[in-house]
Structures are given as C-alpha cells and as structure tokens.
Amino acid sequence: MTNETGGQDTPHAAPQVADAWRLAPVEADWFGRSSDFICAQLRDPDRNGGRTIAELAAHLDHDVILHWAWEPGGTREPAPYDLESHIADLRLWGAAGQPCAFD
C-alpha cells in the first residue's frame, strides 16, 4: 500500500516512485566508512558519478528515489536531518572549496 507521500507502508517493498527503482551502487555504501573516506569520494569525479558539487546537489534535489530516504513510509526510519539541509550543506561545502580533514 502506498501512503500519501509515495512511501510504502509494507516494510519490505521497494519505493513507489515514477523512476525505475534499483539498489544504490556499491560505492554509495557508507556504513562504517570514515568521514575522510566519504569526503574524498564525494569530491572525486571518478568515484562520484562524474559530478561537480553543484551537480551532486542538483542530483540530491531532483532524484525522487533519493527523496524517498526522507519519507520512506511504514515504520522505516527516515534519513537524518532534512533534505533541504543536506542540499544546503553540499553547496556550502562546495563554496568552501570542498575541504576534507586530511587536507
């Protein structure tokens, strides 16, 4: 059953969005990864899908499958913070020159 935000109430069902649902690429598995690893990956076009920071922010802003993470429906826990904060943080990080702790 789909709820009013497009999320699923069935715990094991795929998101019901207009785009074809698929698992995230293995590169998007950040569980257990350090902040340095994630920072380096996000700013490396060879590991971020060939995107600039502006393109990463636009991807996050427009990809309906990614939006599902903040409104997953059922008893699923949504992604932390809100989507707009993540997009704003990416843009601020880009404007600051994409610094990482190891720089």
C-alpha positions in Angstrom: 0.0 0.0 0.0 1.3 3.4 -0.9 0.9 6.3 1.5 0.2 9.9 0.7 3.9 10.9 0.3 4.7 8.0 -2.1 6.3 5.9 0.6 5.4 2.3 1.2 3.6 1.0 4.3 4.9 -2.5 3.5 8.3 -2.8 5.3 10.0 -4.8 2.6 8.6 -3.2 -0.6 10.5 -1.0 -3.0 9.7 2.7 -3.1 6.8 3.5 -5.3 8.2 6.3 -7.4 7.9 7.2 -11.1 11.6 6.4 -11.8 12.6 2.7 -12.1 13.7 1.6 -8.6 17.1 0.0 -8.2 19.6 -0.5 -5.5 22.2 2.2 -4.9 25.6 1.4 -6.4 28.0 -0.3 -4.1 30.0 2.9 -3.9 27.1 4.5 -2.0 27.5 2.1 0.9 29.0 4.5 3.5 28.1 2.5 6.6 31.3 2.0 8.7 33.3 4.4 6.4 35.2 7.3 7.9 34.4 10.9 7.2 37.7 11.2 5.3 36.7 8.4 3.0 33.3 9.9 2.2 34.7 13.4 1.8 37.4 12.1 -0.7 34.8 10.1 -2.6 32.3 13.0 -2.9 34.9 15.3 -4.4 36.4 12.7 -6.7 34.6 12.7 -10.1 36.0 9.2 -10.8 34.1 7.9 -7.7 31.0 10.3 -7.6 29.5 9.6 -10.9 31.5 12.3 -12.7 29.6 15.1 -11.0 30.7 18.5 -9.8 29.5 19.6 -6.3 26.7 21.7 -8.0 25.7 18.6 -9.9 25.7 16.5 -6.7 23.4 19.0 -5.0 21.1 19.0 -8.1 21.1 15.2 -8.1 20.1 15.2 -4.4 17.5 17.9 -5.1 15.8 16.2 -8.1 16.2 12.4 -7.8 12.9 11.1 -6.5 14.4 7.8 -5.4 16.8 9.7 -3.1 13.9 11.8 -1.7 12.3 8.5 -0.6 15.0 8.2 2.0 13.4 11.2 3.9 9.9 9.9 3.6 10.2 6.1 3.4 6.7 5.3 4.9 5.7 2.5 7.2 7.8 2.1 10.2 11.1 2.8 8.4 13.3 5.5 9.9 14.0 8.4 7.6 17.4 9.7 6.8 18.7 12.2 9.4 18.1 15.9 9.2 16.0 17.1 6.3 16.7 17.0 2.6 17.0 20.8 2.2 19.7 20.9 4.9 21.7 18.2 3.1 21.5 20.2 -0.2 22.4 23.4 1.5 25.4 21.7 3.3 26.7 20.3 -0.1 26.5 23.8 -1.6 28.3 25.4 1.4 31.0 22.7 1.3 31.5 23.3 -2.4 31.7 27.1 -1.9 34.3 26.5 0.8 36.5 24.5 -1.7 35.4 21.0 -0.6 37.7 20.8 2.3 38.4 17.4 4.0 40.0 16.9 7.4 43.1 15.2 5.8 43.9 18.3 3.6 
